[in-house]
Amino acid sequence: MSIAATGCAAPAGRAACEAGASALPASVNDARSTSDERLKALEAFVAAGGLSKMSGFTGEINNHIHTIYSFSPYTPAMAALKAREAGLEAAGSVDHDSYAAADEMRRACEILHIGCVTGFELRASLKHTEFAAKKINSPDSFGIAYLTVQGIPASATTQVKDFLAPLTAARHERNRLMTGKLNEILSAAGLRELSYDSDILPLSMAAKGGSVTERHILYALSLLLVKEAGRGKNLPDLLAKKFNLSFSGKIANLLFDPANPYYDYDLLGALKGSFGAQIFIQPGEKECPGVETVTAFARSINAIPSYAYLGDVGESPTGDKKAEKFEDDYLDVLIPRLKDMGFLGVTYMPPRNTKEQLARLQKLCRSNSLIEISGVDINSPRQSFSCPEIRQSEFAALNGTTWALAAHEKLANLHPEQGLFNPANPLANKTLEERIEIYASIGKKGDYNTL
């Protein structure tokens, strides 16, 4: 029997069910149902007055929400609903190597009367550049960078899926090799090995256009260990006996608590720090195309390729990244080069960095005419959808850029030349700031008939 058979067939396993088991309708978060069924459940919730019990809008936005189509406990419809519950005015889906959430996310946001921005996230190679030997924004690799492609017009959906297909296939090959490395560790410990096809794939939405990430592999390991030892004291004891692992502080308290509703996710976080480096295999060119290939494709479909700023890390919001230095030491060189490589924007997360880091980044973005996009990386049920930092004066412009992206996505779908960065845009003679202001006004009003 597959590990996925934990009482919930949702791709993220047991915690996905728990994430939906609140005042919000669980049917909106049922990964076993179709997108249409989830959206009908969302419509029924709204029609029954469900939104009236929620607080008003806070003025916050989030453009970086992961869904079940990469690794997350939330369907696109539930992600949109959780965003609305938190008072967000706009929400954006960004899945790793997948664009499968986009249509459902757009339709869910329309039902909830909030703005929407869709895109995907992937890794690209800079090994042919002067940054080949540098750790850029990927904790596991040198010369490889995470980036997002956002504001994708619905008309480009097929092109995006075709572009991502070979990357996803290459990732499956590497996932199988990493599963093999993990199985060597499990076998040496006298534990059952994992099947990529039976234990890991069922935790994903690969059959419906989703990707399979390293987190899926380690989540399958989490479920295997829980099945072996149960939740609570026996599991840390098993980790100590079989793998010589010990935990202290907050994570130890979480693992010793059998009633912890997010036990499997917390265990995943602990295992990522312990097993991740042991099983990780560097992605190759088939999975990480050259950065210019990605930016050129994004621009060809009227989308916005954006570098994902990480910055030197202190405390990670998801709890699975250690304190480490990344691109801050050479940021003054990197940002102008990103512009040369075809980037149109930079995405960053105000909760993750210091104000000093972001003030420096903002100055570089503005001097290089790169649009600033913000959002908080959501892939765990413990994370809050709120981002109160957006309401601070120094980040207020990020709200406007989100509405501009929402308008861009709609306008570019109806009239390609009206893409925010399209050379044929009738506003091309205006500055980026002026165009953002005009598009933001259109996005907030919801009138997409004309510029």
C-alpha positions, 0 to 999 in steps of 0.5 A: 500500500502506498504511503499516501494512504494516510486517510487523505489522498491529498498530494501533500499527505495527511497535513493537507487534510488538516490544513483544510479542516478548519472553518473553511470548507474542506471540499475546497482543499480536496486534491482528489476532486477536479478543479471544477468541483473545488471551484463549485464548492468555493462558490457555494461557500461564498453564496452561503455568506462565508466571506461575511465572517471574515475580516476586511481587507488589510491592504496586503498582497502575496505573489508567491504562494505554492500549491499542491502542484509543487509542494504545499498543503493547499489546492489553488482554490484553498490558497486563494481562500486562505489569502482572502481569509487573511485579508489579502487584496491579491494573491499569486500562485508560483509553483516549482516547474509547473503552471498547472495551478494557474487557471484554478487560481485565476477563477478562485480569485475572481469568485473571491473578488481579489486580484490574481497574478500567476506564474511559475518558479524554476532554477536556471544556470549561470554557469556560463557567466562570471557567477559560475563559482558563486552561491547565488540564491540556491542553498544547494548549488553554485552557479544556479539561480532561482527565478520566477516567471510571473504575470503570464497571460492565460493565452500562453498556457500551452506554450508554458506547459510545453516549455516546462515539460522537458525540465520536469522529465529531467527532474523525475530522472534526478528524483529517482537517483536521489530516491536510490541514495535515500534507499541505501541509507534506509537499507543500511538502517534496516528499514523498508526502502521507498518506491518512487512510483508507489510512495513518492509520486502519489504524494504529488500532482505529477499526473495532472501537470504538477512537479515532484520536488525534493520535499516530496521525497523527504515527506515520503520519508517522514510518513515512512518513519511515522508509520514505523515508530508513530508520533511522539517520543518513539520517533526521535528515539528511532532517529537517534538509534538508526541514524544517530540524529538528535534534536533539541529546542523547538523542533524536539518539542514538536517531535515529542508531541504526538498531538502536534497537528503538523507533525509530518511537516515538522518532521520533514523540516528536521529531515531536510536539514539532516538528509537533504545534503546526503541525498541531493544530486546537483541538477544538470542543464536539462533541468536548469536551462541557461538563464537567457533561455528562460528570460527570452522565453518569458518575454516572448509570451509577454510574461515577466522574468524575475530574479528571486532575491534571497540575500544573506539568510538569518532565520528562515521563515520556513525553518529549513534554511540555515544561516548562510551568505548568498548574493549580498557581497556582489549584489551591486554587480549582479543586479545590472548583469541580470538586466543584461541577461533579460530580467525585467523584475526582482521578487523579494520577501520583506519578512525574510530580510532586514530593512537595510538589505531591502533598501539597497536592493530597491535602490538597485532595482530602481536604477536599473528599471526592474519592477519590484515584485513581492510575496511570502513563500508559502508551502507549509501549513504553519505559515501565515498568509499575512504579510504586514510588512507590505503596509510599511511605507517603504514597501507600499509600492509593492501593492501597486506593482501587484495590481499592475501585474494583475492588469498586465496579465489580463490586458496581455491576454486580450491584447498582446501589445498591451503587455507591461513590457511589450515594445509595442505598448502604447505607453512605451514612451513612459517611465516604468514607474508611470506605467506601473501607476497606470496599470495598477489603477486599471487592475484595481478598477477591473476595467480591462477594455482599454488602456 
